[in-house]
Amino acid sequence: MPDKIRVDTYDKEPHLHFGLKGIHIPIKFNELEIVGLIIILHLNKYGKINKKRLKEILI
């Protein structure tokens, strides 16, 4: 993932990490495919990851 962003479901509901040792930020989507699509659309729209806007969409 770009900018050290990771979405996973290890030991918890789907959550987001910013950075390799970032905190677990719960997200409102249960299917990782949907989250991946949202991130791809976000990249296409902004050309890079805007962490603030991405968090607004996913949380």
Buried (B, 14 or more C-beta within 10 A) or exposed (E): EEEEBEBEEEEEEBBBBBEEEEEBEEBEBEEEEBBEEBBEEBBEEEEEBBEEEBEEBBE
